[in-house]
Amino acid sequence: MFRKSTVLAAAALALSLAACATPTPYQPNIRGSAASGGFSEVRLEPNRFRVNFAGNSLTSRETVEGYLLFRAAELTTQNGYDWFEIIDRDVDKHTRTYVEPDPFYRPWYGSYGFWRPSWRYYGRGFGWRGWDPFWGDPFWADRVDVRTIDRFEASAEIVMGRGPKPADNVRAFDARAVIDNLRSRIVYPQPK
C-alpha cells in the first residue's frame, strides 16, 4: 500500500512539473490551471475593453503580444464588430533573480561536532596554502547557481467599430484579418 501511494505521489509530481515546463498556452487566466497565465478582459464601455495577457517564464514577449492581439480580435468579432483600434498599450517585464547554492556541492562535515575538515595544498608561486570551512578560499568556495527569469505581461485598451477599418488610422486593425494571420501561431492547452 505504501509503495503504491509513493508511486502515485511521484507520478503527480512529475505531471505537475511537466505542466510548468511549457509556455503559457492561449487560455483564460484562471487560478489553479495547469499552466500559469493567460488572457483576461474588462468591459469599460459597450465598445471599449481593457485586454490583458500574462505569460509564464517560458513565454516570449513576441508570443505574449501576439496572443493579446488575437484576443482583442476575438473579442471584437464576438461582440459583433468588424475592427478595433488600440488606444493604449503596455508591456511589463517582471524580472526575478534567484541565487541558490549548488545542490551537488555541500561540504560533508555535519555529524562531527566541532571537528571540521581542512586541507593543505601547494600552489606554485604561492607556496603552501590551507583551507577550512571557517576561513574559505576562492578556489574551494561554495558554488552558487544564479538564474534570472523574465516574465512578460501585455495589456491594451481597445475601441471597437463596425464597417470598414479606417484607412488613415495606423492603430486600427481588421479583426478577421488578425485572426486569420495569427491563427497558425496560437497554441491551445492540451485536453485533459
C-alpha positions as CSV (number, residue, x, y, z in Angstrom):
1,M,0.0,0.0,0.0
2,F,2.8,2.4,0.9
3,R,4.6,1.7,-2.3
4,K,1.5,2.3,-4.4
5,S,0.9,5.7,-2.7
6,T,4.6,6.6,-3.2
7,V,4.4,5.8,-6.9
8,L,1.1,7.8,-7.3
9,A,2.7,10.8,-5.5
10,A,5.8,10.7,-7.7
11,A,3.6,10.5,-10.8
12,A,1.5,13.5,-9.7
13,L,4.7,15.5,-9.0
14,A,6.1,14.6,-12.5
15,L,2.9,15.7,-14.2
16,S,2.8,19.0,-12.3
17,L,6.5,19.6,-13.2
18,A,5.7,18.8,-16.8
19,A,2.9,21.3,-16.8
20,C,5.3,24.0,-15.6
21,A,7.8,23.3,-18.3
22,T,5.7,24.6,-21.1
23,P,5.0,28.2,-22.3
24,T,1.6,29.6,-21.4
25,P,-1.0,28.4,-24.0
26,Y,-3.8,30.6,-25.3
27,Q,-6.3,30.2,-22.4
28,P,-8.3,32.2,-20.0
29,N,-6.2,33.3,-17.0
30,I,-7.8,31.2,-14.3
31,R,-6.2,30.5,-10.9
32,G,-5.2,26.8,-10.4
33,S,-5.0,26.0,-14.1
34,A,-2.2,23.6,-15.3
35,A,-0.2,26.4,-16.9
36,S,0.0,29.8,-15.3
37,G,-1.1,32.9,-17.1
38,G,-3.5,33.6,-19.9
39,F,-5.9,36.3,-21.2
40,S,-8.4,38.4,-19.3
41,E,-10.5,41.4,-20.2
42,V,-12.7,44.0,-18.6
43,R,-15.5,45.8,-20.5
44,L,-15.2,49.6,-19.9
45,E,-18.0,50.8,-22.2
46,P,-20.2,48.9,-24.7
47,N,-17.5,49.1,-27.4
48,R,-14.3,49.6,-25.2
49,F,-12.3,46.9,-23.4
50,R,-9.1,46.5,-21.4
51,V,-7.4,43.3,-22.6
52,N,-4.5,41.5,-20.8
53,F,-2.3,38.6,-21.5
54,A,0.2,37.3,-18.9
55,G,2.8,34.7,-19.8
56,N,4.9,32.5,-17.6
57,S,8.7,32.5,-17.5
58,L,8.9,30.3,-20.7
59,T,6.6,32.5,-22.8
60,S,8.4,35.0,-25.1
61,R,7.4,38.7,-25.4
62,E,6.5,38.1,-29.0
63,T,4.1,35.4,-28.1
64,V,2.5,37.4,-25.3
65,E,1.9,40.4,-27.6
66,G,0.6,38.1,-30.4
67,Y,-1.9,36.4,-28.0
68,L,-3.0,39.9,-26.8
69,L,-3.8,40.9,-30.4
70,F,-5.5,37.6,-31.1
71,R,-7.7,38.0,-28.0
72,A,-8.6,41.6,-29.0
73,A,-9.6,40.4,-32.5
74,E,-11.7,37.6,-31.0
75,L,-13.5,40.0,-28.6
76,T,-14.2,42.3,-31.5
77,T,-15.9,39.6,-33.6
78,Q,-17.7,38.0,-30.6
79,N,-19.3,41.4,-29.8
80,G,-20.5,41.9,-33.5
81,Y,-17.8,44.5,-34.5
82,D,-15.5,44.4,-37.5
83,W,-12.4,46.3,-36.5
84,F,-10.7,47.5,-33.3
85,E,-8.3,50.4,-32.5
86,I,-5.6,50.2,-29.9
87,I,-5.9,53.3,-27.7
88,D,-3.3,52.5,-25.1
89,R,-0.8,49.6,-25.0
90,D,1.8,48.5,-22.4
91,V,4.2,45.5,-21.9
92,D,5.5,44.8,-18.4
93,K,8.7,42.8,-17.9
94,H,8.9,41.1,-14.5
95,T,12.4,40.0,-13.7
96,R,13.5,37.8,-10.7
97,T,17.0,36.7,-9.9
98,Y,17.5,33.6,-7.8
99,V,20.8,32.8,-6.1
100,E,20.9,29.3,-4.8
101,P,23.7,27.1,-3.6
102,D,24.8,24.4,-6.0
103,P,22.8,21.3,-4.7
104,F,25.6,19.0,-5.7
105,Y,28.3,20.8,-3.7
106,R,27.8,20.6,0.1
107,P,30.9,20.1,2.3
108,W,30.0,17.0,4.3
109,Y,31.0,17.6,7.9
110,G,27.8,18.0,9.8
111,S,28.0,14.9,12.1
112,Y,31.4,15.5,13.5
113,G,30.5,18.2,16.1
114,F,33.3,20.8,16.3
115,W,35.7,18.9,14.0
116,R,35.8,20.3,10.5
117,P,37.9,19.2,7.5
118,S,40.9,21.2,6.4
119,W,43.3,20.8,3.6
120,R,46.8,22.0,2.8
121,Y,48.0,22.2,-0.7
122,Y,51.0,23.5,-2.5
123,G,50.4,26.2,-5.1
124,R,53.3,27.1,-7.5
125,G,54.2,30.7,-6.8
126,F,52.1,30.8,-3.6
127,G,53.7,28.0,-1.5
128,W,51.7,26.0,0.9
129,R,48.2,27.2,1.4
130,G,45.4,25.9,3.6
131,W,41.6,25.7,3.6
132,D,39.0,25.1,6.2
133,P,35.3,26.0,6.2
134,F,35.7,28.9,8.6
135,W,38.1,30.8,6.5
136,G,37.1,29.9,3.0
137,D,39.1,30.3,-0.2
138,P,38.0,31.3,-3.7
139,F,39.4,28.0,-5.0
140,W,37.3,25.9,-2.6
141,A,34.4,28.3,-2.0
142,D,30.8,27.2,-2.2
143,R,29.4,27.3,-5.7
144,V,26.2,29.1,-6.4
145,D,23.6,28.9,-9.2
146,V,22.4,32.4,-10.3
147,R,19.3,32.4,-12.5
148,T,17.4,35.4,-13.9
149,I,13.9,34.7,-15.0
150,D,11.8,37.1,-17.1
151,R,8.1,37.1,-17.4
152,F,6.0,39.3,-19.7
153,E,2.5,40.7,-19.4
154,A,0.9,42.8,-22.1
155,S,-2.2,45.0,-21.8
156,A,-4.1,47.2,-24.2
157,E,-7.2,49.3,-24.2
158,I,-9.2,48.8,-27.4
159,V,-12.2,50.5,-29.0
160,M,-14.3,48.5,-31.5
161,G,-16.1,49.7,-34.6
162,R,-18.4,48.5,-37.4
163,G,-17.9,48.7,-41.1
164,P,-14.6,49.0,-43.0
165,K,-11.5,49.7,-41.0
166,P,-10.5,53.4,-41.1
167,A,-7.7,53.6,-43.8
168,D,-5.9,56.6,-42.3
169,N,-5.7,55.1,-38.7
170,V,-2.5,53.1,-38.2
171,R,-3.7,51.9,-34.8
172,A,-6.8,50.2,-36.3
173,F,-6.9,46.5,-37.1
174,D,-9.3,44.4,-39.1
175,A,-10.4,41.8,-36.6
176,R,-10.9,38.9,-39.1
177,A,-7.6,39.6,-40.8
178,V,-5.8,39.5,-37.4
179,I,-7.5,36.2,-36.6
180,D,-6.6,34.7,-40.0
181,N,-3.0,35.8,-39.8
182,L,-2.3,34.7,-36.2
183,R,-4.4,31.5,-36.0
184,S,-1.4,29.3,-37.1
185,R,0.7,30.6,-34.2
186,I,-1.8,30.1,-31.5
187,V,-1.2,27.1,-29.1
188,Y,-4.2,26.0,-27.1
189,P,-4.0,24.0,-23.9
190,Q,-3.8,20.2,-24.2
191,P,-7.1,18.5,-23.4
192,K,-7.1,16.5,-20.2
